Amino acid sequence: MKDAIKNPYGPALIEIEGGLLDHDVRVGDGAAPYDYDDDTFRTAVFIFMGAVMCKLWEKMEGEPFEKQVIAATECGDALRGFVQDYCGIDT
């Protein structure tokens, strides 16, 4: 994607991923799972949506802006529906 800069939070996100994966293994061995209260769930969805939007813009580079806007809106609506259907949360 043109004009993109390196994500300064990339290393932190990778570290968080590793910690969550390690904990998931321990949960499989009987440890208590982590709780996702409203704030942590919102944060996780926000980070995911930001990454998805970045990849969507990258995929649609060169397409008319109106088409990009429609795709972004549809993507956001799909994620909202997914969370609503599977978690019962209206984002």
N, C-alpha and C positions, 0 to 999 in steps of 0.2 A: 504494500500500500504506500503510495507516495506521501511524502512529508510526515511519515510516522516516526516517532522517536522510541528508543528502547524503553521498555516499561521498567521504571526504577523499583517497582514492587515485585518483579519477576522472581528474584532470589527468595524473597519472603514467602511468596505463594508456593514455590517449590518446596521450601522448608515445611510449610503448613501441610502440604499434601503428604510429605513423607511422614510427618508426625501422625496425621490422621490414618494413614495406611498402617503404620506400626500399631496404633491403638486398635484398629479393626482386627488385626491378628490377635491381639490380647483379648478382645471381646470374644473372638472365636474360642479362646481358651478359658473363658469364664469371667473376664473382667466386665465391669459395668460399662455400658455404652455412654458416650457423651450425650448431653441434652442439648437440643437446639431450641432455645427460647425464641421469642419473637424477634429480638434484636439480632441474634446470631443467624437465624434463618434468613432474615431480610438481607443481612450482609452477604451471606453466601449466594443468594439469588442475584443480588446486585453485581457481585464480582462475576458470576457466570454470565449474566446478561451483557455486561460490558465486553467480555471476551467474545461472546457470540456476535455482537454488533460489529466488533473490529473485524472478525473473519467474514461477516456478511459484506461489509463495505469493501474488503479486499477482493472478495469473489465478484462483486458487482462493479468493480472499477471499470470505467469507460461506458457504463450503461447510463441512460438518461437519468437525471436527478429524480424526476417524478417516479420512475420505476424503482429507484432505490428507496424512496420514501414509502412507497406501497409495500415493498418487501420488508422494510424495518417495522412497519406497523403490523403487518401480518405475523412477523416473527414474535413481536411483543405480545400480541393477542394469543398466539399459540402457547407461549410460555405461561401466560396468565391462566389459560385454560388448563394446561397440564398441572400446574400447582393446585388450582381449584379442584380438578377431578381427583388427583391422587393424594392431596394433603388436606383438602377442605378449607384452604386459606385463599381468600380473595386478595391478591396482591394489589 
